[in-house]
């Protein structure tokens, strides 16, 4: 019974608030939907067997394509490569025995329950964004990175993307 009450409380919380902080007490400003605490961790992106197998992708969708070991995002009908290098190593043991629940998703935002955008995690506000995990030199400080990991490097002011073998860096 306690577990059911906890789950109901969490669902109630997620339906009423459009901002979520993970690993910290609150988001740092009102323009953030989802924010992570500072630490030596990154965000692991959803794995797919190949970008070509993804149907209904929306602009801004980010995936880790295990077929060619690259992080990609979707823009104007095409997948854009963020990894550069194809020497990644992919260990899919965690997901091999799992059955995908195709209708499962988490929606964060004001139009949460009415949002029909496809995806696992959908940030539905039009005036908020996600802030990636932030840390100095992720390639040095994340001890055991996983394939498909992404973080923001605060020392060099760039995205750091791990393909399972090497880090790629994107600086505007």
C-alpha positions, -999 to 999 in steps of 0.1 A, spaced: 0 0 0 29 24 8 43 17 -27 10 25 -43 7 58 -24 43 68 -33 36 61 -70 4 81 -68 22 110 -51 49 110 -78 23 109 -106 4 137 -89 36 158 -86 45 152 -123 11 162 -135 11 195 -117 45 209 -122 62 216 -155 98 219 -142 119 190 -129 153 190 -112 172 157 -109 197 154 -81 190 189 -68 162 207 -51 150 230 -79 157 243 -114 179 273 -117 155 295 -137 120 296 -151 132 288 -187 141 252 -178 119 221 -181 145 195 -170 178 202 -152 204 179 -138 226 184 -107 263 191 -112 284 159 -108 306 135 -127 277 120 -146 263 123 -181 229 116 -197 226 83 -216 205 88 -248 180 63 -260 196 35 -280 181 24 -313 191 -4 -336 194 21 -365 183 56 -372 164 43 -402 142 22 -379 129 53 -361 95 63 -374 77 96 -367 108 114 -354 103 151 -346 128 179 -352 152 179 -322 149 141 -315 183 128 -302 193 91 -303 223 68 -300 224 46 -332 240 13 -323 243 2 -360 270 28 -367 279 38 -331 269 75 -334 249 100 -316 224 117 -340 197 143 -339 168 147 -363 164 180 -383 142 187 -414 138 150 -423 174 139 -419 196 125 -391 226 147 -383 257 130 -370 272 144 -338 298 117 -331 322 120 -361 340 88 -351 326 52 -358 350 32 -336 325 30 -308 319 -1 -288 283 -9 -279 272 -32 -251 234 -38 -254 232 -66 -228 210 -43 -206 183 -40 -233 186 -73 -252 162 -92 -230 137 -63 -226 104 -60 -245 98 -24 -257 66 -8 -244 58 13 -275 32 34 -258 53 43 -228 65 79 -224 72 107 -199 59 141 -207 71 172 -188 53 204 -194 20 223 -193 3 203 -221 15 170 -208 -14 147 -209 -27 160 -242 7 159 -260 8 134 -289 45 140 -299 63 106 -302 92 99 -279 103 84 -246 109 117 -229 89 147 -243 95 182 -230 62 198 -241 66 235 -231 72 259 -259 91 283 -237 114 260 -217 144 237 -225 165 209 -210 199 216 -195 223 188 -199 244 175 -170 273 199 -166 308 192 -154 344 202 -162 362 180 -187 337 150 -189 363 130 -209 386 131 -178 360 131 -149 334 105 -160 352 74 -149 331 48 -168 312 65 -196 285 46 -214 279 45 -252 255 73 -261 264 96 -232 262 133 -235 271 162 -212 281 198 -213 318 206 -206 318 237 -184 356 241 -187 357 242 -225 321 254 -231 311 226 -255 291 194 -258 308 162 -250 295 131 -267 307 95 -260 302 68 -287 314 39 -266 351 43 -276 360 80 -279 346 114 -270 335 139 -297 332 176 -288 310 202 -303 316 239 -298 295 266 -314 
